[in-house]
């Protein structure tokens, strides 16, 4: 009976080791799958963060361009208004001076 008991114990040990290996393999596969999924999500988050940063930079650049455009247009408008404000006065003054001068009559 000693040999039969020894074989039975040996089979139980082999079966137990097989179950442990299968369990370890399944655990390893789940762990690897979870790790790959986490890595994929992390890459997606990094890409999203980069896109958000680029979007923010684009918005900032657009704001700077718009502000610069507004300043340039404002300066040009002010210069034109100054020219327009001076235009009637100069022409009116020239016309008034021309009327004040006695006209020479040809003899």
Secondary structure, DSSP 4 states (H G I P E B T S, - for coil): -HHHHHHHHHHHHHHHHHHHHHHHHHHHHHHHHHHHHHHHHHHHHHHHHHHHHHHHHHHHHHHHHHHHHHHHHHHHHHHHHHHHHHHHHHHHHHHHHHHHSPPPPP-
